[in-house]
Amino acid sequence: MRERQAFQGARRAREFEAFVAGAAGRLLHAATLLTAEAPNDNPRACRLLTLALAHTYACWDRLRGEDPYERARQHLAGRFAREAWHQHGGPGRGRSRLPGTLAALTPQERLVLVLRLYEGVAEEQAAALLGLPPERVRVICDRAITTLARPPARPAPAVRDPEVAPS
């Protein structure tokens, strides 16, 4: 009996290690996009990835044909959404203070954009994952794309005081 459990545990560990080897890079990139951190300085993204992988490992035996990547991505997105809710006082509020292209978006906009465009999740599936109507997901995604397509605001040119003589 113990030999069988040891064999199953070793098999489970090998399967999970193979999954992590194939999926961790993409999941980390998605988490980095969500947190709007720099790729080489992304502690929040690494934390999200670690928690998502730990959750996936904990339910590994119960997956039974379910895609482990999908499970890890769901946990990663859900954890990010909950943390953003607590940090910013609600869904979609507050923009990141971090530099970067996606930092111009709210956490909710980043989440929808990453799920839809980077991960290729269908609108209906993203809506179900986030507990939103599909139309709302579409509006959020469109708004995020519009925000990113808008040229960055330039500072106003300095106005010279005509009474001050040039030096």
C-alpha positions, -999 to +999 in steps of 0.1 A: +000+000+000+028+025+009+047+016-022+016+023-043+012+057-026+049+065-030+046+056-067+015+078-072+032+107-054+063+104-075+041+103-107+021+133-095+053+152-088+067+144-123+035+154-140+033+187-121+070+195-128+064+189-165+034+212-164+053+239-146+082+236-170+058+242-199+034+268-184+053+288-158+069+312-183+037+321-200+018+324-167+045+346-152+044+369-183+006+372-179+010+380-142+036+406-150+013+422-175-015+422-149+006+439-123+022+463-148+056+456-133+089+455-151+097+420-164+130+420-145+115+434-113+082+417-107+077+406-071+039+409-072+037+389-104+060+362-090+038+360-059+007+356-081+024+329-100+035+310-069+000+311-054-016+300-087+008+271-090+004+261-054-034+260-059-031+240-090-008+215-073-032+212-044-060+202-067-039+182-092-055+149-084-090+163-088-084+178-122-095+146-140-091+157-176-095+194-169-068+216-183-043+225-155-032+256-174-068+268-174-071+262-137-039+280-129-049+310-151-083+312-134-067+312-100-041+338-111-068+361-126-091+357-096-064+364-071-053+395-090-089+407-092-094+402-054-062+420-046-070+449-069-104+452-053-089+455-018-061+478-028-081+502-049-116+501-033-135+483-060-133+469-095-117+490-121-106+518-097-072+532-094-044+532-119-010+518-113+018+542-102+043+520-120+058+530-153+049+510-184+024+508-212-003+488-192+001+510-162-022+535-178-050+511-174-071+502-143-066+468-128-099+456-143-089+469-178-056+451-175-072+419-164-097+419-193-071+429-218-047+402-207-073+375-207-088+385-240-058+395-261-027+379-245-044+346-233-070+345-261-099+337-237-133+340-254-154+369-243-181+347-228-155+327-209-138+358-196-172+372-185-180+340-166-146+340-149-150+376-138-187+374-130-196+401-156-220+401-185-202+396-219-213+431-230-194+446-200-163+426-209-165+439-244-169+475-232-140+472-208-117+457-235-126+484-260-120+511-235-086+496-226-076+494-262-087+530-268-067+542-238-036+524-251-040+537-286-043+573-274-010+591-277+006+600-243-002+634-230+026+659-236+035+685-210+023+720-220+050+741-235+066+766-211+051+800-214+077+828-214+070+859-195+073+888-219+085+911-192+115+889-185+144+898-209+162+868-223+197+864-209 
